[in-house]
């Protein structure tokens, strides 16, 4: 049953699909503390001399990005059913598009965003006397699928 009312952000996670197109296998990225999604639409300036005192725009292309932050944990201790920060870094180094999913995959009917994305940044922060963290950014490549679990 779909979640109703206000949604606790803790329920929404970021996953990588490591399966095949016919048999998806979603693995959650471990220890995330925040996940951000942004969809933008370009505009094309169509202002001309015959127009009024206001600019005119045409609708352009869509683009989307995802970013995530989390607590760093070595891959030997996160378990085999989730992805460690090192495995996320491996995707960055490989430079290949991956299929990502954002949503609450535990509730049928909840919003699910799916698409192919390229990792554009990865950072690792190790402050004195504090927990080590990581962050990553992904640029969507192609269409975003907005669906439900």
Backbone as ProteinMPNN parsed JSONL, in Angstrom:
{"seq_chain_A": "XXXXXXXXXXXXXXXXXXXXXXXXXXXXXXXXXXXXXXXXXXXXXXXXXXXXXXXXXXXXXXXXXXXXXXXXXXXXXXXXXXXXXXXXXXXXXXXXXXXXXXXXXXXXXXXXXXXXXXXXXXXXXXXXXXXXXXXXXXXXXXXXXXXXX", "coords_chain_A": {"N_chain_A": [[0.844, -1.179, 0.0], [0.55, 2.214, -0.799], [2.492, 4.879, 0.622], [0.982, 7.305, 2.717], [0.067, 10.743, 3.33], [2.405, 13.068, 4.823], [5.801, 12.502, 3.924], [8.42, 10.726, 5.366], [11.722, 11.501, 4.953], [13.698, 9.635, 5.427], [12.796, 7.234, 4.463], [13.196, 7.242, 1.749], [15.446, 6.202, -0.663], [18.568, 5.76, -2.498], [19.346, 3.782, -5.224], [21.265, 1.413, -7.127], [20.834, -0.229, -10.141], [21.783, -3.408, -10.616], [21.073, -5.495, -12.092], [19.586, -7.087, -14.963], [17.986, -5.831, -18.003], [15.547, -7.222, -18.115], [15.365, -8.438, -15.646], [15.504, -6.703, -13.015], [17.776, -5.735, -10.373], [17.968, -4.202, -7.563], [20.311, -2.475, -5.702], [20.873, -0.892, -2.711], [22.555, 2.168, -1.969], [24.8, 2.32, 0.606], [24.413, 3.746, 3.886], [23.513, 6.404, 3.407], [22.903, 9.842, 4.079], [21.568, 11.916, 2.965], [19.714, 12.532, -0.016], [19.374, 14.021, -3.11], [17.29, 15.167, -5.72], [16.972, 16.718, -8.885], [15.111, 18.205, -11.423], [15.305, 19.897, -14.42], [14.317, 22.332, -16.886], [15.344, 23.534, -19.922], [15.29, 26.81, -21.387], [14.629, 28.575, -24.381], [15.705, 31.509, -25.711], [13.573, 33.536, -27.42], [13.189, 36.121, -28.037], [12.423, 38.961, -29.973], [12.609, 41.697, -32.347], [10.058, 42.433, -33.06], [8.499, 41.912, -30.918], [6.944, 42.586, -27.68], [7.624, 44.623, -24.784], [8.694, 42.631, -23.283], [10.658, 39.735, -22.716], [10.63, 36.747, -24.704], [10.147, 33.24, -24.58], [10.894, 29.894, -25.627], [10.101, 26.484, -24.959], [12.633, 24.281, -23.969], [14.984, 21.609, -23.696], [14.789, 18.872, -21.302], [16.602, 18.128, -18.301], [18.252, 16.174, -15.77], [19.47, 15.657, -12.435], [21.127, 13.871, -9.806], [22.144, 13.842, -6.428], [24.058, 12.742, -3.631], [24.791, 12.191, -0.176], [26.707, 10.652, 2.388], [27.66, 8.496, 5.163], [30.902, 7.323, 5.44], [31.882, 3.994, 5.003], [33.892, 1.142, 5.093], [33.993, -1.273, 2.433], [34.105, -3.939, 3.221], [32.594, -4.198, 5.509], [29.978, -3.384, 5.071], [28.204, -5.222, 4.055], [26.726, -7.581, 1.715], [24.425, -6.963, 0.357], [24.13, -4.291, -0.118], [25.567, -1.27, -1.55], [28.869, -0.142, -1.169], [30.683, 2.929, -0.395], [33.116, 2.71, -1.802], [32.452, 1.092, -3.958], [30.756, 2.833, -5.278], [32.621, 4.792, -5.957], [34.154, 3.241, -7.718], [32.378, 3.124, -9.886], [32.5, 5.766, -10.715], [35.16, 5.969, -11.58], [35.145, 4.069, -13.645], [33.555, 5.333, -15.516], [31.218, 4.831, -16.924], [27.767, 4.804, -17.917], [25.219, 4.232, -15.506], [22.33, 2.529, -14.233], [20.058, 4.118, -12.209], [17.947, 4.344, -9.322], [15.569, 6.109, -7.478], [13.725, 6.217, -4.554], [11.148, 4.861, -2.378], [11.404, 1.716, -2.145], [10.16, -0.198, -0.684], [7.443, 0.072, -0.472], [4.625, -0.615, -2.199], [3.222, 1.253, -4.791], [4.351, 3.694, -4.154], [6.191, 6.623, -5.218], [8.634, 6.315, -7.779], [11.686, 6.988, -9.253], [13.517, 6.473, -12.171], [16.424, 6.026, -14.13], [19.105, 6.351, -16.56], [22.391, 7.25, -15.696], [25.37, 9.24, -15.389], [28.191, 9.232, -13.368], [29.415, 12.161, -12.021], [30.908, 13.376, -10.049], [32.803, 12.612, -7.093], [33.421, 12.712, -3.697], [35.428, 12.518, -0.734], [35.41, 12.947, 2.649], [37.334, 13.467, 5.474], [37.335, 14.429, 8.445], [38.974, 15.671, 11.466], [38.488, 13.853, 14.429], [35.817, 13.117, 13.873], [33.12, 11.602, 12.051], [33.9, 9.985, 8.993], [32.904, 11.02, 5.746], [31.149, 10.814, 2.566], [30.386, 12.036, -0.725], [28.467, 12.224, -3.737], [27.761, 12.986, -7.179], [25.448, 12.752, -9.834], [24.752, 12.842, -13.287], [21.903, 12.805, -15.184], [21.297, 10.829, -18.065], [19.646, 10.867, -20.882], [16.175, 9.862, -21.0], [14.108, 10.255, -18.092], [12.362, 8.047, -16.078], [9.313, 8.29, -14.57], [7.59, 6.691, -12.186], [5.81, 4.172, -10.329], [6.344, 2.077, -7.492]], "CA_chain_A": [[0.0, 0.0, 0.0], [1.348, 3.424, -0.921], [2.614, 5.757, 1.777], [0.041, 8.425, 2.676], [0.427, 11.891, 4.152], [3.774, 13.558, 4.705], [6.74, 11.391, 3.771], [9.683, 10.808, 6.096], [12.817, 11.383, 3.998], [14.494, 8.446, 5.727], [12.264, 6.117, 3.694], [13.584, 7.364, 0.34], [16.849, 5.823, -0.814], [19.14, 5.735, -3.84], [19.734, 2.418, -5.584], [21.851, 1.126, -8.427], [20.298, -1.472, -10.701], [22.894, -4.251, -11.065], [20.474, -6.623, -12.795], [19.451, -7.01, -16.415], [16.747, -5.117, -18.343], [14.355, -8.029, -17.84], [15.358, -8.819, -14.236], [16.236, -5.697, -12.23], [18.297, -6.095, -9.051], [18.289, -2.912, -6.97], [21.147, -2.464, -4.504], [20.878, 0.425, -2.071], [23.849, 2.737, -1.584], [24.799, 2.232, 2.066], [24.691, 4.818, 4.851], [23.249, 7.762, 2.923], [22.243, 10.755, 5.003], [20.677, 12.752, 2.163], [19.668, 12.285, -1.452], [18.695, 15.144, -3.753], [16.952, 15.025, -7.13], [16.552, 17.976, -9.501], [14.72, 18.163, -12.827], [15.279, 21.25, -14.96], [13.921, 22.48, -18.276], [15.992, 24.661, -20.579], [14.458, 27.715, -22.163], [15.296, 29.131, -25.559], [15.334, 32.91, -25.851], [12.972, 33.805, -28.732], [12.891, 37.544, -28.075], [12.718, 39.561, -31.278], [12.31, 43.13, -32.471], [8.625, 42.634, -33.24], [7.816, 41.584, -29.672], [6.64, 43.681, -26.761], [8.706, 44.988, -23.876], [9.036, 41.473, -22.484], [11.333, 38.654, -23.412], [9.811, 35.582, -25.032], [10.935, 32.008, -24.494], [10.37, 28.61, -26.045], [10.48, 25.4, -24.065], [13.762, 23.514, -24.48], [15.197, 20.231, -23.266], [14.829, 18.522, -19.88], [17.775, 17.435, -17.774], [18.067, 15.842, -14.357], [20.658, 15.29, -11.672], [20.984, 13.305, -8.469], [23.325, 13.936, -5.577], [23.872, 12.009, -2.377], [25.828, 12.277, 0.852], [26.565, 9.563, 3.341], [28.739, 8.179, 6.091], [31.819, 6.391, 4.796], [32.144, 2.713, 5.651], [34.643, 0.254, 4.19], [33.094, -2.233, 1.797], [34.128, -5.224, 3.911], [31.665, -4.259, 6.637], [28.614, -2.933, 4.756], [27.356, -6.344, 3.661], [26.702, -7.872, 0.285], [23.175, -6.536, -0.26], [24.178, -2.842, -0.333], [26.79, -0.798, -2.195], [29.744, 0.674, -0.331], [31.229, 4.101, -1.093], [34.158, 2.303, -2.746], [31.791, 0.625, -5.178], [30.298, 4.048, -5.956], [33.838, 5.366, -6.546], [34.493, 2.404, -8.869], [31.527, 3.571, -10.998], [33.038, 7.055, -11.176], [36.402, 5.692, -12.321], [34.795, 3.339, -14.864], [33.055, 6.319, -16.46], [30.116, 4.307, -17.724], [26.431, 5.099, -17.406], [24.607, 3.222, -14.651], [20.906, 2.754, -14.003], [19.819, 4.477, -10.812], [16.554, 4.411, -8.906], [15.362, 6.825, -6.225], [12.38, 6.036, -4.049], [10.931, 3.932, -1.27], [11.084, 0.476, -2.838], [9.48, -1.115, 0.23], [6.001, 0.337, -0.454], [3.952, -0.649, -3.485], [2.439, 2.454, -5.059], [5.131, 4.912, -3.903], [6.907, 7.217, -6.341], [9.941, 5.739, -8.113], [12.358, 7.643, -10.372], [14.505, 5.562, -12.732], [17.067, 6.502, -15.343], [20.531, 6.121, -16.765], [23.132, 8.422, -15.236], [26.828, 9.195, -15.372], [28.752, 9.813, -12.151], [30.22, 13.329, -12.387], [31.84, 13.74, -8.974], [32.845, 11.804, -5.874], [34.356, 13.294, -2.732], [35.584, 11.799, 0.516], [35.769, 13.922, 3.662], [37.815, 12.785, 6.677], [37.694, 15.447, 9.429], [39.537, 15.244, 12.738], [37.566, 13.497, 15.5], [34.452, 13.102, 13.378], [32.883, 10.502, 11.126], [34.264, 10.223, 7.597], [31.725, 11.07, 4.89], [31.379, 10.883, 1.13], [29.282, 12.581, -1.512], [28.589, 11.976, -5.171], [26.79, 13.637, -8.052], [25.17, 12.017, -11.06], [24.043, 13.557, -14.339], [21.028, 11.938, -15.951], [21.603, 10.712, -19.501], [18.44, 10.357, -21.512], [14.874, 10.057, -20.357], [13.83, 9.86, -16.724], [11.058, 7.388, -15.942], [8.607, 8.571, -13.329], [6.622, 5.612, -12.04], [5.521, 3.746, -8.964], [6.908, 0.777, -7.092]], "C_chain_A": [[0.89, 1.244, 0.0], [1.364, 4.218, 0.383], [1.619, 6.902, 1.63], [0.531, 9.533, 3.589], [1.856, 12.353, 3.883], [4.743, 12.381, 4.695], [8.017, 11.669, 4.552], [10.811, 10.548, 5.103], [13.695, 10.168, 4.218], [14.05, 7.255, 4.881], [12.761, 6.095, 2.249], [15.078, 7.124, 0.214], [17.265, 5.897, -2.276], [19.701, 4.342, -4.085], [20.444, 2.412, -6.932], [21.259, -0.195, -8.895], [21.466, -2.277, -11.253], [22.388, -5.475, -11.826], [20.513, -6.443, -14.305], [18.177, -6.233, -16.73], [15.472, -5.913, -18.039], [14.241, -8.443, -16.375], [16.154, -7.796, -13.426], [16.667, -6.245, -10.874], [18.802, -4.814, -8.408], [19.129, -3.088, -5.708], [21.239, -1.044, -3.975], [22.308, 0.874, -1.8], [23.819, 2.908, -0.068], [25.04, 3.58, 2.745], [24.443, 6.231, 4.342], [22.533, 8.576, 3.99], [21.35, 11.75, 4.272], [20.804, 12.358, 0.697], [18.839, 13.401, -2.068], [18.488, 14.856, -5.231], [16.534, 16.387, -7.66], [16.274, 17.745, -10.983], [14.64, 19.601, -13.314], [14.858, 21.216, -16.426], [14.604, 23.725, -18.822], [14.941, 25.546, -21.237], [15.296, 28.285, -23.294], [14.792, 30.557, -25.73], [14.846, 33.16, -27.275], [12.57, 35.269, -28.857], [13.286, 38.114, -29.437], [12.255, 41.011, -31.305], [10.822, 43.411, -32.63], [7.832, 42.342, -31.977], [7.546, 42.818, -28.837], [7.86, 43.999, -25.902], [9.142, 43.833, -22.986], [9.748, 40.438, -23.331], [10.354, 37.516, -23.669], [10.705, 34.345, -25.046], [10.163, 30.831, -25.061], [10.843, 27.563, -25.047], [11.582, 24.578, -24.726], [13.79, 22.1, -23.924], [15.13, 20.077, -21.748], [16.203, 17.968, -19.534], [17.531, 17.174, -16.296], [19.389, 15.43, -13.73], [20.229, 14.659, -10.345], [22.263, 13.586, -7.707], [23.012, 13.246, -4.26], [25.057, 12.245, -1.463], [25.61, 11.143, 1.831], [27.767, 9.411, 4.235], [29.595, 7.09, 5.454], [32.012, 5.146, 5.651], [32.865, 1.828, 4.643], [33.732, -0.847, 3.661], [33.087, -3.594, 2.474], [33.108, -5.341, 5.023], [30.234, -3.839, 6.291], [27.673, -4.063, 4.38], [27.29, -6.485, 2.156], [25.438, -7.39, -0.403], [23.076, -5.032, -0.458], [25.509, -2.475, -0.986], [27.577, 0.087, -1.255], [30.171, 1.917, -1.1], [32.319, 3.731, -2.096], [33.552, 1.812, -4.05], [31.209, 1.794, -5.972], [31.486, 4.72, -6.651], [34.267, 4.567, -7.775], [33.663, 2.8, -10.095], [32.034, 4.885, -11.579], [34.268, 6.818, -12.046], [36.102, 4.987, -13.642], [34.234, 4.273, -15.933], [31.932, 5.834, -17.359], [28.785, 4.682, -17.089], [25.931, 3.921, -16.574], [23.116, 3.534, -14.548], [20.695, 2.995, -12.521], [18.315, 4.59, -10.57], [16.505, 5.165, -7.584], [13.925, 6.616, -5.806], [12.358, 5.14, -2.833], [10.477, 2.618, -1.894], [10.39, -0.551, -1.956], [7.959, -0.954, 0.21], [5.428, 0.361, -1.866], [3.091, 0.602, -3.649], [3.194, 3.745, -4.809], [5.87, 5.352, -5.164], [8.273, 6.575, -6.515], [10.467, 6.457, -9.35], [13.461, 6.718, -10.861], [15.114, 6.18, -13.978], [18.529, 6.121, -15.406], [21.268, 7.4, -16.39], [24.633, 8.158, -15.284], [27.299, 9.878, -14.092], [29.673, 10.965, -12.553], [31.157, 13.8, -11.28], [31.707, 12.763, -7.812], [33.824, 12.489, -4.941], [34.293, 12.509, -1.428], [36.11, 12.797, 1.531], [36.133, 13.178, 4.943], [38.27, 13.814, 7.71], [38.283, 14.84, 10.704], [38.412, 14.978, 13.736], [36.094, 13.576, 15.084], [34.321, 11.948, 12.39], [33.3, 10.91, 9.708], [32.994, 10.148, 6.75], [32.139, 11.025, 3.425], [30.177, 11.547, 0.479], [29.534, 12.275, -2.977], [27.487, 12.714, -5.908], [26.658, 12.818, -9.322], [24.392, 12.905, -12.016], [23.201, 12.566, -15.12], [21.412, 11.965, -17.426], [20.406, 10.072, -20.181], [17.22, 10.57, -20.636], [14.876, 9.559, -18.907], [12.464, 9.193, -16.716], [10.489, 7.682, -14.575], [7.506, 7.531, -13.22], [6.328, 5.351, -10.588], [6.118, 2.361, -8.743], [5.882, -0.305, -7.339]], "O_chain_A": [[1.878, 1.3, 0.732], [0.394, 4.227, 1.141], [1.434, 7.418, 0.528], [1.313, 9.294, 4.509], [2.431, 12.057, 2.836], [4.524, 11.382, 5.38], [8.62, 12.732, 4.408], [10.852, 9.489, 4.477], [14.368, 9.715, 3.292], [14.851, 6.359, 4.611], [12.748, 5.048, 1.601], [15.88, 7.761, 0.897], [16.436, 6.071, -3.169], [20.434, 3.797, -3.26], [20.241, 3.297, -7.763], [21.192, -1.161, -8.134], [22.077, -1.881, -12.246], [23.158, -6.374, -12.163], [21.366, -5.738, -14.843], [17.366, -5.993, -15.836], [14.432, -5.326, -17.738], [13.149, -8.765, -15.906], [17.342, -7.995, -13.175], [16.005, -7.111, -10.302], [19.926, -4.383, -8.669], [18.716, -3.761, -4.764], [21.629, -0.119, -4.688], [23.167, 0.066, -1.447], [22.926, 3.559, 0.474], [25.772, 4.43, 2.238], [25.096, 7.169, 4.798], [21.672, 8.068, 4.708], [20.473, 12.361, 4.881], [21.857, 11.914, 0.239], [17.736, 13.694, -1.607], [19.388, 14.364, -5.912], [15.828, 17.131, -6.979], [17.09, 17.168, -11.701], [13.979, 20.433, -12.691], [15.022, 20.208, -17.112], [14.47, 24.82, -18.275], [13.854, 25.092, -21.595], [16.509, 28.452, -23.172], [13.591, 30.783, -25.876], [15.61, 33.016, -28.229], [11.721, 35.621, -29.676], [14.342, 37.79, -29.979], [11.588, 41.479, -30.382], [10.375, 44.525, -32.358], [6.612, 42.507, -31.965], [7.87, 43.941, -29.225], [8.99, 43.675, -26.267], [9.888, 44.04, -22.028], [9.468, 40.29, -24.521], [9.374, 37.347, -22.943], [11.86, 34.398, -25.466], [8.935, 30.779, -24.984], [11.859, 27.741, -24.375], [11.479, 24.22, -25.899], [12.748, 21.479, -23.711], [15.38, 21.026, -21.005], [16.884, 17.403, -20.39], [16.726, 17.846, -15.651], [20.293, 14.929, -14.398], [19.128, 14.889, -9.847], [23.35, 13.57, -8.285], [21.86, 13.174, -3.833], [26.179, 12.468, -1.917], [24.479, 10.722, 2.075], [28.769, 10.111, 4.083], [29.083, 6.071, 4.99], [32.27, 5.228, 6.852], [32.487, 1.775, 3.472], [32.816, -1.296, 4.351], [32.125, -4.344, 2.306], [32.78, -6.448, 5.449], [29.355, -3.931, 7.147], [26.456, -3.876, 4.386], [27.743, -5.612, 1.416], [25.373, -7.402, -1.632], [22.047, -4.54, -0.919], [26.456, -3.261, -0.977], [27.012, 0.972, -0.613], [30.04, 1.962, -2.323], [32.434, 4.374, -3.139], [34.081, 2.086, -5.127], [31.173, 1.751, -7.202], [31.373, 5.163, -7.794], [34.697, 5.151, -8.77], [34.177, 2.812, -11.213], [31.999, 5.09, -12.793], [34.397, 7.402, -13.122], [36.74, 5.279, -14.654], [34.417, 4.031, -17.126], [31.723, 6.379, -18.443], [28.69, 4.855, -15.874], [26.19, 2.762, -16.898], [22.697, 4.673, -14.755], [21.098, 2.189, -11.682], [17.534, 4.887, -11.474], [17.296, 4.899, -6.679], [13.006, 6.812, -6.601], [13.396, 4.716, -2.325], [9.286, 2.431, -2.143], [10.064, -1.646, -2.413], [7.252, -1.761, 0.814], [5.724, 1.271, -2.64], [2.326, 0.962, -2.754], [2.724, 4.808, -5.215], [6.136, 4.548, -6.057], [8.982, 6.319, -5.542], [9.783, 6.529, -10.372], [14.258, 6.228, -10.061], [14.411, 6.785, -14.788], [19.11, 5.634, -14.435], [20.827, 8.5, -16.724], [25.091, 7.017, -15.228], [26.853, 10.98, -13.773], [30.605, 10.772, -13.334], [32.101, 14.545, -11.544], [30.651, 12.174, -7.583], [34.94, 12.814, -5.344], [33.27, 11.924, -1.071], [37.143, 13.428, 1.304], [35.355, 12.365, 5.442], [39.47, 14.054, 7.844], [38.111, 13.652, 10.98], [37.492, 15.785, 13.87], [35.243, 14.039, 15.843], [35.324, 11.387, 11.95], [33.075, 12.045, 9.287], [32.118, 9.321, 7.001], [33.313, 11.175, 3.087], [29.094, 11.612, 1.059], [30.676, 12.09, -3.4], [26.434, 13.024, -5.352], [27.636, 12.261, -9.821], [23.485, 13.63, -11.608], [23.727, 11.593, -15.66], [21.803, 13.004, -17.96], [20.186, 8.867, -20.062], [17.233, 11.34, -19.676], [15.548, 8.589, -18.557], [11.51, 9.721, -17.288], [11.096, 7.369, -13.551], [6.599, 7.486, -14.05], [6.564, 6.197, -9.726], [6.356, 1.598, -9.679], [6.146, -1.478, -7.074]]}, "name": "protein", "num_of_chains": 1, "seq": "XXXXXXXXXXXXXXXXXXXXXXXXXXXXXXXXXXXXXXXXXXXXXXXXXXXXXXXXXXXXXXXXXXXXXXXXXXXXXXXXXXXXXXXXXXXXXXXXXXXXXXXXXXXXXXXXXXXXXXXXXXXXXXXXXXXXXXXXXXXXXXXXXXXXX"}
